Amino acid sequence: MADQADTIRDLKRRRAAMDTEFRYWEPHFKELRDHIIPTRGRFHLREDRRGSSINKMIIDSAGQKALRTLRAGLMSGMTSPSRPWFRLGLYDDELADRPAVKQYLEVAQKRMYTVMRGSNIYRTLDACYSDVGLFGTFCGLLVSDFDTLIHSHAFPMGSYRIAEDENGVVTSVQYDCKRTVAQLVQQFGIENCSSSTQNLYKRNHLHEWVDITHAIDPRLERDPMSPFNTDMPWASHYWERTETSKLLQEGGFAFNPILAPRWESVMGETYSVSSPGMMALGDCRQLQLQQREKAMAIQMMTRPPMIAPAGFARKFKNIPGGITTVDSQDLQKGGLRPAYQASPDVNALMFDINETRRRISEAFFEDLFMLTVQSDRRQITAREVAERHEEKLIVLGPVLEALDHGLLQPIIEATFNYMQQSQLLPPAPEELENAALKVEYVSLLAQAQKMVGTASIERTVGFVGSLAQIKPEALDLIDSDVMVREFADQVGPPVKSVRDADQVAAIREQRAQQEQQAQAMSMLESGAGTAKLLSEANERGARALEQQRGMG
């Protein structure tokens, strides 16, 4: 018990340091939530939604719609459940071309897709893209599950604190949540709960809320040979927030289960320093003000302020068809009339509003992602995305790279490891005993990024083809095998569509033999024709000699 008290004290001391850094970002995150998506984020465990200001600040929903497009575009463009978005490969290309290795990688890849579709990972990815687009930072966990093998958790912004190591990788997280008494007893056992929780359970107060914290950190002291989860490389601790001497649970993970991608990381900053939401925040606030001013301008024209004679005390019915009665003396004094003639330029206001909406749309890359989620064809090609939005893809390059390393790669590695532990993968061939696997991304956006790089190959081939019409020897400079394989590697076609070096060599050898045979047959036919001509010439010569002798 004393050791658990020391552990809780150390974890709370760690939390205090995390809170200090988060307090700098918290007001900004709340602003993003209130002015773009008021339903995102939970900055207090007991946050009461009754009578809150949800959507009271938002008049124009352009920011919400742009974020929705960004989220849908990243989902369909990077990790669409309906099409392949990653491929298993090897760093050794020669080894990867062997039939047994190719078959193993293909079967393993298909089974991984099956496991992912059967879990909640795609729902978590959708929540992740929303938070990354709004706050720039997302945090969640990927853990094993008895029913679906893997299960992911998405933490709302404000409910977690994160910390990174010297390499900028998030290695620590503390997540606050609340559970009912019944849930705590069911998950951790009544003997591990605090005395207050046990008393609530005994009094049948099963639906009372209890605040708890879950912490994950690298385990510094452990026995590497121990099979227990309390000696695994990554430590996991649960405790009730009001408890100081007793843990709910102590466990561990064999590898880092934290999913924490960030839109833009800067050394020394744990949370992302930028995001589309941060870029569009000023425009979103301005847009609400512009809409209020436009509405006020229209009201000034339709319901202008009125003036009346002194002493006018009648009730003025300012509604369509309303009748207002006044004394004859008031009528002689001029009666009711507008205080001034209001004629605001509504068109200018609308132009200003549309300009603000355009800036919000650009901040969320809405035109790029609209192309991926709305097309007049059933499936848009990566080439079209690359041709239309080459500049935006270049800008998005670092972001997509960050999502690959901070989100997708940990998901793929964790899924592969859990499947390997559960013996759901096919037996690996002997060639893979010491080989390192690699992940290749073949999603729509990944291919579009690669298509930007293939432009140089296409221009080179086009230039050489044009030059070869004048100088055929220019073709000698092009290694067609290397260029085709490099192009295929960048655009990511199906693995079976490109033959390996041995297959190409066999095809060319067979073609060469066929050409030799055809040439030999041609030579034989040519020789036979020559012999025939010679024979016919000899016969004609013999007949001519006989004729000459007869004449003589």
C-alpha positions as CSV (number, residue, x, y, z in Angstrom):
1,M,0.0,0.0,0.0
2,A,2.9,2.3,0.7
3,D,4.3,1.7,-2.7
4,Q,0.9,2.5,-4.3
5,A,0.8,5.8,-2.3
6,D,4.3,6.7,-3.6
7,T,3.1,5.9,-7.2
8,I,0.0,8.0,-6.9
9,R,2.0,10.9,-5.5
10,D,4.6,10.7,-8.3
11,L,1.8,10.5,-10.9
12,K,0.0,13.6,-9.4
13,R,3.3,15.5,-9.4
14,R,3.7,14.6,-13.0
15,R,0.1,15.8,-13.7
16,A,0.8,19.1,-12.1
17,A,3.6,19.8,-14.6
18,M,1.3,18.7,-17.4
19,D,-1.4,21.1,-16.2
20,T,1.0,24.0,-16.1
21,E,1.7,23.6,-19.8
22,F,-2.0,22.9,-20.7
23,R,-3.2,26.1,-19.0
24,Y,-1.4,28.1,-21.7
25,W,-3.4,26.5,-24.4
26,E,-6.8,26.0,-22.6
27,P,-8.3,29.4,-23.3
28,H,-7.4,29.1,-27.0
29,F,-8.9,25.6,-27.2
30,K,-12.1,26.9,-25.6
31,E,-12.3,29.7,-28.1
32,L,-12.0,27.3,-31.0
33,R,-14.7,25.1,-29.5
34,D,-17.2,28.0,-28.8
35,H,-16.8,29.7,-32.2
36,I,-16.6,26.7,-34.5
37,I,-17.9,23.4,-32.9
38,P,-19.4,24.1,-29.5
39,T,-20.1,20.4,-28.9
40,R,-16.4,19.3,-29.1
41,G,-14.2,19.1,-26.0
42,R,-14.8,18.4,-22.3
43,F,-12.8,20.8,-20.1
44,H,-14.4,19.7,-16.9
45,L,-15.5,16.2,-15.9
46,R,-18.7,17.5,-14.3
47,E,-19.4,20.0,-17.1
48,D,-23.1,20.8,-17.0
49,R,-24.7,21.2,-20.4
50,R,-28.1,22.5,-19.1
51,G,-28.5,26.1,-19.8
52,S,-25.1,26.3,-21.6
53,S,-24.3,28.5,-24.5
54,I,-24.1,25.7,-27.1
55,N,-24.5,27.3,-30.6
56,K,-25.5,30.6,-29.1
57,M,-22.4,32.3,-30.5
58,I,-22.8,30.8,-34.0
59,I,-25.1,32.4,-36.6
60,D,-23.3,31.4,-39.8
61,S,-22.2,27.8,-39.9
62,A,-19.5,28.1,-42.6
63,G,-16.8,27.1,-40.1
64,Q,-18.7,24.0,-39.1
65,K,-19.3,23.0,-42.7
66,A,-15.7,23.5,-43.7
67,L,-14.5,21.4,-40.8
68,R,-17.0,18.7,-41.7
69,T,-15.6,18.7,-45.2
70,L,-12.0,18.5,-44.0
71,R,-12.9,15.6,-41.7
72,A,-14.7,13.7,-44.5
73,G,-12.0,14.4,-46.9
74,L,-9.2,13.1,-44.7
75,M,-11.3,10.0,-43.9
76,S,-12.1,9.2,-47.6
77,G,-8.7,10.4,-48.8
78,M,-6.4,8.7,-46.2
79,T,-8.2,5.8,-44.6
80,S,-11.3,5.0,-46.5
81,P,-12.9,1.8,-45.3
82,S,-14.1,0.9,-48.8
83,R,-10.7,0.9,-50.5
84,P,-7.1,-0.2,-49.6
85,W,-5.1,2.6,-47.9
86,F,-1.9,0.7,-46.9
87,R,0.2,-2.1,-48.2
88,L,2.7,-4.3,-46.4
89,G,6.2,-4.5,-48.0
90,L,9.9,-5.1,-47.3
91,Y,12.9,-2.8,-47.4
92,D,14.7,-5.5,-49.4
93,D,13.1,-5.3,-52.8
94,E,14.7,-8.5,-54.1
95,L,13.3,-10.5,-51.1
96,A,9.9,-8.9,-51.5
97,D,9.7,-10.3,-55.1
98,R,9.9,-13.9,-54.0
99,P,6.5,-15.7,-54.5
100,A,6.2,-17.1,-50.9
101,V,6.9,-13.6,-49.4
102,K,4.5,-11.9,-51.7
103,Q,1.8,-14.4,-50.8
104,Y,2.4,-14.0,-47.1
105,L,2.3,-10.2,-47.2
106,E,-0.9,-10.2,-49.3
107,V,-2.8,-12.6,-47.0
108,A,-1.6,-10.8,-43.8
109,Q,-2.7,-7.5,-45.3
110,K,-6.2,-8.8,-46.1
111,R,-6.6,-10.2,-42.6
112,M,-5.6,-6.9,-41.1
113,Y,-8.2,-5.1,-43.1
114,T,-10.8,-7.6,-41.9
115,V,-9.8,-7.0,-38.2
116,M,-9.9,-3.2,-38.6
117,R,-13.4,-3.3,-40.2
118,G,-14.7,-5.4,-37.4
119,S,-13.4,-2.9,-34.7
120,N,-14.3,0.7,-34.0
121,I,-11.0,2.0,-35.4
122,Y,-12.7,3.9,-38.3
123,R,-15.1,5.7,-35.9
124,T,-12.0,6.8,-33.9
125,L,-10.3,8.0,-37.0
126,D,-13.3,10.1,-37.9
127,A,-13.1,11.8,-34.4
128,C,-9.4,12.2,-34.8
129,Y,-9.6,14.1,-38.0
130,S,-12.2,16.4,-36.5
131,D,-10.0,17.2,-33.5
132,V,-6.8,17.6,-35.5
133,G,-8.6,19.9,-37.9
134,L,-10.0,22.0,-35.1
135,F,-7.5,21.9,-32.2
136,G,-4.5,20.6,-34.1
137,T,-4.0,17.8,-31.5
138,F,-5.7,14.5,-30.9
139,C,-5.1,11.8,-28.2
140,G,-6.5,8.3,-28.0
141,L,-5.5,4.7,-27.2
142,L,-5.4,1.5,-29.2
143,V,-5.7,-1.6,-26.9
144,S,-6.5,-5.3,-27.3
145,D,-10.1,-6.5,-27.0
146,F,-11.4,-10.0,-26.5
147,D,-14.3,-9.7,-28.9
148,T,-12.8,-7.6,-31.8
149,L,-9.1,-8.1,-31.1
150,I,-8.5,-4.3,-31.1
151,H,-10.4,-1.4,-29.6
152,S,-9.7,2.3,-29.8
153,H,-10.5,5.1,-27.5
154,A,-10.9,8.8,-28.5
155,F,-10.4,11.3,-25.7
156,P,-12.2,14.7,-25.9
157,M,-10.0,17.8,-25.9
158,G,-9.6,19.1,-22.4
159,S,-9.9,15.7,-20.7
160,Y,-6.3,14.7,-21.2
161,R,-2.8,15.9,-20.8
162,I,0.2,14.7,-22.9
163,A,4.0,14.8,-22.7
164,E,6.6,13.9,-25.3
165,D,10.1,12.6,-25.1
166,E,13.3,14.1,-26.5
167,N,12.4,12.9,-30.0
168,G,9.1,14.7,-30.0
169,V,7.1,11.4,-29.7
170,V,4.2,11.5,-27.2
171,T,5.0,8.9,-24.6
172,S,2.9,10.0,-21.6
173,V,-0.8,10.7,-21.2
174,Q,-3.1,11.2,-18.3
175,Y,-6.8,11.0,-19.1
176,D,-9.6,12.0,-16.8
177,C,-13.0,10.3,-17.0
178,K,-16.0,9.4,-14.8
179,R,-17.5,6.0,-14.1
180,T,-20.5,5.0,-12.1
181,V,-20.0,3.0,-9.0
182,A,-21.4,-0.1,-10.8
183,Q,-18.9,0.3,-13.6
184,L,-16.0,0.7,-11.3
185,V,-16.8,-2.4,-9.3
186,Q,-17.4,-4.4,-12.5
187,Q,-14.2,-3.3,-14.2
188,F,-11.7,-3.3,-11.2
189,G,-13.4,-5.3,-8.5
190,I,-14.9,-4.0,-5.2
191,E,-11.7,-4.8,-3.3
192,N,-9.6,-2.4,-5.4
193,C,-12.1,0.5,-5.0
194,S,-11.7,3.2,-2.4
195,S,-13.7,2.9,0.9
196,S,-16.1,5.7,-0.2
197,T,-16.9,3.8,-3.4
198,Q,-17.3,0.6,-1.5
199,N,-19.8,2.3,0.9
200,L,-21.8,3.7,-2.1
201,Y,-21.9,0.2,-3.6
202,K,-23.1,-1.4,-0.3
203,R,-25.8,1.3,0.0
204,N,-26.9,0.4,-3.6
205,H,-26.0,3.9,-4.9
206,L,-24.8,2.2,-8.1
207,H,-25.3,5.2,-10.4
208,E,-23.3,7.7,-8.5
209,W,-20.4,9.2,-10.6
210,V,-16.8,8.7,-9.5
211,D,-13.9,10.7,-11.1
212,I,-10.9,8.6,-12.1
213,T,-7.6,9.1,-13.9
214,H,-5.8,6.7,-16.3
215,A,-2.0,7.3,-16.8
216,I,0.3,5.7,-19.3
217,D,4.1,6.3,-19.0
218,P,7.3,4.4,-20.0
219,R,8.2,2.0,-17.2
220,L,11.7,2.9,-16.0
221,E,12.3,0.0,-13.6
222,R,11.2,-3.4,-14.6
223,D,12.2,-7.1,-15.1
224,P,12.6,-7.7,-18.9
225,M,12.3,-11.4,-18.3
226,S,9.0,-11.2,-16.3
227,P,5.8,-12.4,-18.1
228,F,3.6,-10.1,-16.0
229,N,2.0,-7.0,-17.3
230,T,3.4,-5.0,-14.3
231,D,6.9,-5.4,-15.9
232,M,5.9,-4.5,-19.5
233,P,7.7,-1.5,-21.1
234,W,4.7,0.8,-20.8
235,A,3.1,1.3,-17.4
236,S,-0.7,1.7,-17.0
237,H,-2.2,3.0,-13.7
238,Y,-5.9,3.7,-12.8
239,W,-6.9,5.5,-9.6
240,E,-9.7,7.5,-8.2
241,R,-8.9,11.2,-8.2
242,T,-9.7,11.7,-4.5
243,E,-7.7,8.7,-3.5
244,T,-4.1,9.1,-2.3
245,S,-3.0,5.6,-1.2
246,K,-4.8,3.0,-3.4
247,L,-4.6,2.2,-7.1
248,L,-7.6,0.8,-8.9
249,Q,-5.3,-1.1,-11.2
250,E,-1.7,-1.4,-12.3
251,G,-0.9,-3.0,-15.7
252,G,1.1,-2.4,-18.8
253,F,1.5,-2.7,-22.5
254,A,4.2,-4.3,-24.6
255,F,4.4,-1.3,-26.9
256,N,3.3,2.3,-26.9
257,P,-0.6,2.3,-27.2
258,I,-0.9,6.1,-27.5
259,L,-2.3,7.7,-30.6
260,A,-1.4,11.4,-30.6
261,P,-1.1,13.0,-34.0
262,R,-0.6,16.7,-34.3
263,W,-1.1,19.0,-37.2
264,E,2.2,20.9,-36.8
265,S,4.8,20.0,-34.1
266,V,7.4,22.4,-32.9
267,M,10.3,21.4,-30.7
268,G,9.4,22.3,-27.1
269,E,5.7,22.5,-27.7
270,T,3.6,19.5,-26.7
271,Y,0.4,20.6,-28.4
272,S,0.2,21.6,-32.1
273,V,1.0,25.2,-32.8
274,S,-1.3,25.5,-35.7
275,S,-4.4,23.9,-37.3
276,P,-7.0,24.9,-39.9
277,G,-9.3,25.9,-37.0
278,M,-6.7,28.2,-35.5
279,M,-6.1,29.8,-38.9
280,A,-9.8,30.3,-39.5
281,L,-10.7,31.4,-35.9
282,G,-10.5,35.1,-36.6
283,D,-12.6,34.8,-39.8
284,C,-15.2,32.7,-38.0
285,R,-15.6,35.3,-35.3
286,Q,-15.7,38.1,-37.9
287,L,-18.4,36.2,-39.9
288,Q,-20.8,36.1,-36.9
289,L,-20.4,39.9,-36.5
290,Q,-20.9,40.5,-40.2
291,Q,-24.1,38.4,-40.2
292,R,-25.5,40.4,-37.2
293,E,-24.7,43.6,-39.0
294,K,-26.4,42.4,-42.2
295,A,-29.5,41.3,-40.2
296,M,-29.6,44.7,-38.4
297,A,-29.3,46.5,-41.8
298,I,-32.2,44.6,-43.3
299,Q,-34.3,45.3,-40.1
300,M,-33.5,49.0,-40.4
301,M,-35.0,49.0,-43.8
302,T,-38.0,46.8,-43.0
303,R,-38.7,48.1,-39.5
304,P,-37.1,51.5,-39.2
305,P,-37.1,53.5,-36.0
306,M,-40.1,55.8,-35.7
307,I,-40.8,59.3,-34.4
308,A,-44.2,60.5,-33.0
309,P,-45.6,63.8,-31.8
310,A,-44.9,64.8,-28.2
311,G,-47.4,63.2,-25.8
312,F,-48.2,60.3,-28.2
313,A,-49.2,57.5,-25.9
314,R,-51.0,55.2,-28.2
315,K,-49.7,51.7,-28.7
316,F,-48.0,51.3,-32.0
317,K,-48.7,48.1,-33.8
318,N,-45.6,47.5,-36.0
319,I,-46.9,44.4,-37.7
320,P,-48.3,43.6,-41.2
321,G,-51.9,44.7,-41.2
322,G,-51.7,46.3,-37.7
323,I,-53.9,49.4,-37.1
324,T,-52.7,52.2,-34.9
325,T,-55.2,54.8,-33.7
326,V,-54.2,58.4,-33.0
327,D,-55.9,61.6,-32.1
328,S,-56.7,64.1,-34.9
329,Q,-54.4,66.6,-33.3
330,D,-51.5,64.0,-33.5
331,L,-52.4,63.5,-37.2
332,Q,-52.2,67.3,-37.8
333,K,-48.8,67.3,-36.1
334,G,-47.5,64.8,-38.6
335,G,-48.4,61.5,-37.0
336,L,-46.0,58.6,-37.0
337,R,-43.2,58.5,-39.5
338,P,-39.7,57.0,-39.8
339,A,-37.0,58.8,-38.0
340,Y,-34.8,58.7,-41.1
341,Q,-34.6,56.8,-44.4
342,A,-32.3,53.8,-44.0
343,S,-30.8,52.4,-47.2
344,P,-27.8,50.3,-46.3
345,D,-25.8,48.6,-49.1
346,V,-26.7,45.0,-48.4
347,N,-24.8,43.9,-51.6
348,A,-21.6,45.2,-50.2
349,L,-22.2,43.4,-46.9
350,M,-22.9,40.2,-48.8
351,F,-19.7,40.6,-50.7
352,D,-17.7,41.1,-47.5
353,I,-19.5,38.0,-46.0
354,N,-18.6,35.8,-49.0
355,E,-15.0,37.0,-48.9
356,T,-14.8,35.9,-45.3
357,R,-16.4,32.5,-46.1
358,R,-13.8,32.1,-48.9
359,R,-11.0,32.6,-46.4
360,I,-12.5,30.0,-44.0
361,S,-12.9,27.6,-46.9
362,E,-9.3,28.0,-47.9
363,A,-8.1,27.6,-44.3
364,F,-9.8,24.2,-44.1
365,F,-8.7,23.1,-47.7
366,E,-12.4,22.7,-48.5
367,D,-12.0,22.9,-52.3
368,L,-9.4,20.1,-52.2
369,F,-11.4,17.8,-50.0
370,M,-14.6,18.6,-51.8
371,L,-13.0,16.9,-54.8
372,T,-12.5,13.7,-52.9
373,V,-15.9,13.5,-51.2
374,Q,-18.1,14.9,-54.0
375,S,-17.5,14.0,-57.6
376,D,-19.7,13.5,-60.6
377,R,-18.0,10.1,-61.2
378,R,-18.1,7.1,-58.9
379,Q,-14.4,7.2,-58.2
380,I,-12.1,10.2,-58.7
381,T,-8.5,9.5,-59.7
382,A,-5.4,10.5,-57.8
383,R,-4.1,12.1,-61.0
384,E,-7.0,14.5,-61.2
385,V,-6.6,15.5,-57.6
386,A,-2.9,16.1,-58.2
387,E,-3.4,18.1,-61.4
388,R,-6.1,20.3,-59.9
389,H,-4.6,20.9,-56.5
390,E,-0.8,20.4,-56.8
391,E,0.0,23.5,-54.7
392,K,-2.3,22.5,-51.9
393,L,-1.0,19.0,-51.9
394,I,2.5,20.3,-51.5
395,V,1.3,22.5,-48.5
396,L,-0.4,19.4,-47.0
397,G,2.6,17.2,-47.4
398,P,4.1,17.7,-43.9
399,V,0.6,17.3,-42.3
400,L,0.0,14.0,-44.1
401,E,3.4,12.9,-43.1
402,A,2.7,13.8,-39.5
403,L,-0.6,11.8,-39.6
404,D,1.2,8.9,-41.1
405,H,3.8,8.7,-38.3
406,G,1.7,9.8,-35.4
407,L,-1.6,8.0,-36.2
408,L,-1.6,5.4,-39.0
409,Q,1.7,3.7,-38.5
410,P,1.0,3.0,-34.7
411,I,-2.4,1.6,-35.7
412,I,-1.0,-0.7,-38.3
413,E,1.9,-1.8,-36.0
414,A,-0.4,-2.5,-33.1
415,T,-2.9,-4.4,-35.2
416,F,-0.1,-6.5,-36.7
417,N,1.3,-7.3,-33.2
418,Y,-2.0,-8.1,-31.6
419,M,-2.8,-10.4,-34.6
420,Q,0.6,-12.1,-34.3
421,Q,0.0,-12.7,-30.6
422,S,-3.4,-14.2,-31.3
423,Q,-2.0,-16.3,-34.1
424,L,-4.3,-14.8,-36.7
425,L,-1.6,-14.3,-39.2
426,P,-0.4,-17.0,-41.7
427,P,2.9,-18.8,-40.9
428,A,5.7,-16.6,-42.1
429,P,8.1,-18.1,-44.7
430,E,11.7,-18.7,-43.7
431,E,12.9,-15.8,-45.8
432,L,11.3,-13.3,-43.4
433,E,13.1,-14.6,-40.3
434,N,15.3,-11.5,-40.0
435,A,13.6,-9.2,-42.5
436,A,12.0,-5.8,-41.5
437,L,8.5,-5.0,-42.7
438,K,7.6,-1.6,-44.0
439,V,4.3,0.1,-44.6
440,E,3.4,1.7,-47.9
441,Y,0.4,4.1,-48.1
442,V,-1.7,3.7,-51.2
443,S,-4.7,5.9,-50.3
444,L,-6.1,8.5,-52.7
445,L,-4.2,11.4,-51.0
446,A,-1.0,9.3,-50.8
447,Q,-1.2,8.5,-54.5
448,A,-2.0,12.1,-55.3
449,Q,1.1,13.2,-53.4
450,K,3.2,10.7,-55.3
451,M,1.7,11.8,-58.6
452,V,3.1,15.3,-58.0
453,G,6.5,13.7,-58.0
454,T,5.9,11.7,-61.2
455,A,5.5,14.9,-63.2
456,S,9.3,15.0,-63.6
457,I,9.4,11.5,-65.0
458,E,6.6,12.2,-67.4
459,R,8.3,15.4,-68.6
460,T,11.6,13.6,-69.1
461,V,10.0,10.8,-71.1
462,G,8.0,13.3,-73.2
463,F,11.1,15.4,-74.0
464,V,13.2,12.3,-74.9
465,G,10.4,10.9,-77.1
466,S,10.2,14.2,-79.0
467,L,14.0,14.4,-79.4
468,A,14.2,10.8,-80.5
469,Q,12.2,11.7,-83.7
470,I,15.2,13.8,-84.7
471,K,18.0,12.0,-82.8
472,P,17.1,8.3,-82.3
473,E,20.2,7.8,-80.2
474,A,18.7,9.9,-77.4
475,L,16.7,6.8,-76.4
476,D,20.0,5.2,-75.3
477,L,20.0,7.5,-72.3
478,I,16.8,6.1,-70.9
479,D,16.8,3.0,-68.7
480,S,13.2,2.0,-69.3
481,D,13.1,-0.7,-66.6
482,V,14.3,1.6,-63.9
483,M,12.0,4.4,-65.0
484,V,8.9,2.2,-65.1
485,R,9.6,0.7,-61.7
486,E,10.2,4.1,-60.2
487,F,6.9,5.4,-61.7
488,A,5.0,2.4,-60.5
489,D,6.5,2.7,-57.0
490,Q,5.3,6.3,-56.8
491,V,1.8,5.8,-58.1
492,G,1.3,2.5,-56.2
493,P,-0.5,0.1,-58.6
494,P,-1.4,-3.4,-57.4
495,V,1.6,-5.5,-56.6
496,K,0.8,-8.2,-59.1
497,S,0.5,-5.8,-62.0
498,V,4.3,-5.2,-62.2
499,R,6.4,-8.3,-63.0
500,D,9.6,-9.0,-61.0
501,A,13.1,-9.0,-62.5
502,D,13.1,-12.8,-62.9
503,Q,9.8,-12.8,-64.8
504,V,11.0,-10.0,-67.1
505,A,14.3,-11.8,-67.8
506,A,12.4,-15.0,-68.7
507,I,10.0,-13.2,-71.0
508,R,12.9,-11.4,-72.8
509,E,14.9,-14.6,-73.1
510,Q,11.9,-16.4,-74.6
511,R,11.3,-13.5,-77.0
512,A,14.9,-13.6,-78.0
513,Q,14.8,-17.3,-78.7
514,Q,11.6,-16.8,-80.8
515,E,13.3,-14.1,-82.7
516,Q,16.4,-16.3,-83.3
517,Q,14.2,-19.1,-84.5
518,A,12.3,-16.8,-86.8
519,Q,15.6,-15.5,-88.2
520,A,16.9,-19.0,-88.7
521,M,13.7,-20.0,-90.5
522,S,14.0,-16.9,-92.7
523,M,17.6,-17.8,-93.5
524,L,16.6,-21.4,-94.3
525,E,13.8,-20.2,-96.6
526,S,16.1,-17.7,-98.2
527,G,18.7,-20.5,-98.7
528,A,16.2,-22.9,-100.2
529,G,15.0,-20.2,-102.6
530,T,18.6,-19.5,-103.7
531,A,19.3,-23.2,-104.2
532,K,16.1,-23.5,-106.2
533,L,17.1,-20.5,-108.4
534,L,20.6,-22.0,-108.9
535,S,19.1,-25.4,-109.8
536,E,16.7,-23.8,-112.3
537,A,19.6,-21.8,-113.7
538,N,21.7,-24.9,-114.2
539,E,18.8,-26.7,-115.9
540,R,18.3,-23.7,-118.3
541,G,22.0,-23.7,-119.0
542,A,22.1,-27.4,-119.8
543,R,19.1,-27.1,-122.1
544,A,20.8,-24.2,-123.9
545,L,24.0,-26.1,-124.4
546,E,22.1,-29.1,-125.9
547,Q,20.2,-26.8,-128.2
548,Q,23.5,-25.2,-129.4
549,R,25.1,-28.7,-130.0
550,G,22.0,-29.8,-132.0
551,M,22.2,-26.7,-134.2
552,G,25.9,-27.3,-134.8
